[in-house]
Amino acid sequence: MADSVLSLAGMQGKLNSSVLTAADFDELVRRNQKRIFRLLMALLRDEDAADTLTQECFLKAYKSRESFRGESSVDTWVYRIAVNLARDYQRSKRQGFWKRMFSATPETEDETPLLDSVTDGGSGAEAQLLAREEVDQVWYTVRRLSENQREVFVLRYAEDMSLDEIAQALEMQVGTVKSHLNRALTTVRKRLEEHRRGN
Amino acid sequence: MATEFDDKDVKNALQSWRESAEKQAERPEWFWARQRARIASGMHEPKLQRMPVMAWAGIAATVALGVALMAGNKPAGMVPIRQQEPPKIVMTDQELMSELENTMNSGVPEALQPASTLVDEMERAQNARTSSKVKEKVQ
């Protein structure tokens, strides 16, 4: 993350002076699109939504580039836009809950286990199965965390962002980030322990 | 099966979770190219000002008011149809009495013939009864 921030220093200057060309912006998209998509996938677990919101994120960044004040890195700024879009999406999804309840369309929430996504570390079949189950337990718990805890957890453990970067992206105090992260970790740990005891 | 869950276990679980998050976001190159193309196309779209909800409400209210006014007022250029009154018949008292007398003297309408016959029969029977009573008293 630090490397990309340094390499985008020139971009940041251009954003500030509002002379960002389409080519500059294309570079910004190329550098960040996979990360933003991954972040949105981790937050929403919905490929279509993550794809659409990734596009929306960059379009929003482009259209509001004049409002970028340079108080954080361009990356962090784009992350902030993505997180806000994810929040709006989840709120509108919640508001549409009753509508979906009475419509014929079934709930499309993806709760498919991600068993195939964990690599085999060379351990025995039992240990491998346990590791896969634990990953599913983490996903299950992450989905049930509060909005702030989930965002902090995903940015920290999926995106490997520092506490300062998370604080800037979510416009929070570092202490608040730590608090959310501790609570999220405690919940995840508790769930994993319960799961292991159940086995 | 181990029941302890130490920090190392949590760390390993989180590492595995991170790998799964990366894996679930993996897409072929065409996916990223398509996404970039869509973003580029969106960047060149003219900025459309979305009409706020209040504006739509205002338009709807104006239309509703217009419809109400059109329904309440008659359109210009159209003359309302006046119901024609029946022609007044001016008749003096003498003419009225004369008309009444003619009606009384005229024959019974065809439709009332059965009733007229019945009344005649009743009158005849009544007269016959009266005359027989008078005869009995005389005798």
HADDOCK unambig.tbl for C-alpha pairs under 7 A between the chains (distance, minus, plus):
assign (segid A and resid 37 and name CA) (segid B and resid 25 and name CA) 6.82 0.50 0.50
assign (segid A and resid 38 and name CA) (segid B and resid 22 and name CA) 6.65 0.50 0.50
assign (segid A and resid 38 and name CA) (segid B and resid 25 and name CA) 5.03 0.50 0.50
assign (segid A and resid 41 and name CA) (segid B and resid 25 and name CA) 6.58 0.50 0.50
assign (segid A and resid 42 and name CA) (segid B and resid 21 and name CA) 6.25 0.50 0.50
assign (segid A and resid 55 and name CA) (segid B and resid 35 and name CA) 6.66 0.50 0.50
assign (segid A and resid 55 and name CA) (segid B and resid 39 and name CA) 5.49 0.50 0.50
assign (segid A and resid 58 and name CA) (segid B and resid 39 and name CA) 6.92 0.50 0.50
assign (segid A and resid 59 and name CA) (segid B and resid 39 and name CA) 6.30 0.50 0.50
assign (segid A and resid 59 and name CA) (segid B and resid 42 and name CA) 6.68 0.50 0.50
assign (segid A and resid 59 and name CA) (segid B and resid 43 and name CA) 6.24 0.50 0.50
assign (segid A and resid 117 and name CA) (segid B and resid 20 and name CA) 4.91 0.50 0.50
assign (segid A and resid 117 and name CA) (segid B and resid 23 and name CA) 6.11 0.50 0.50
assign (segid A and resid 118 and name CA) (segid B and resid 16 and name CA) 6.25 0.50 0.50
assign (segid A and resid 118 and name CA) (segid B and resid 19 and name CA) 6.80 0.50 0.50
assign (segid A and resid 118 and name CA) (segid B and resid 20 and name CA) 5.80 0.50 0.50
assign (segid A and resid 131 and name CA) (segid B and resid 13 and name CA) 6.99 0.50 0.50
assign (segid A and resid 134 and name CA) (segid B and resid 13 and name CA) 6.37 0.50 0.50
assign (segid A and resid 135 and name CA) (segid B and resid 13 and name CA) 6.26 0.50 0.50
assign (segid A and resid 135 and name CA) (segid B and resid 16 and name CA) 6.34 0.50 0.50
assign (segid A and resid 135 and name CA) (segid B and resid 17 and name CA) 5.11 0.50 0.50
assign (segid A and resid 138 and name CA) (segid B and resid 17 and name CA) 6.84 0.50 0.50
assign (segid A and resid 157 and name CA) (segid B and resid 14 and name CA) 6.99 0.50 0.50
assign (segid A and resid 157 and name CA) (segid B and resid 18 and name CA) 6.46 0.50 0.50
assign (segid A and resid 158 and name CA) (segid B and resid 18 and name CA) 4.99 0.50 0.50
assign (segid A and resid 158 and name CA) (segid B and resid 21 and name CA) 6.66 0.50 0.50
assign (segid A and resid 189 and name CA) (segid B and resid 10 and name CA) 6.58 0.50 0.50
assign (segid A and resid 193 and name CA) (segid B and resid 5 and name CA) 6.06 0.50 0.50
assign (segid A and resid 196 and name CA) (segid B and resid 3 and name CA) 6.00 0.50 0.50
assign (segid A and resid 197 and name CA) (segid B and resid 3 and name CA) 5.68 0.50 0.50
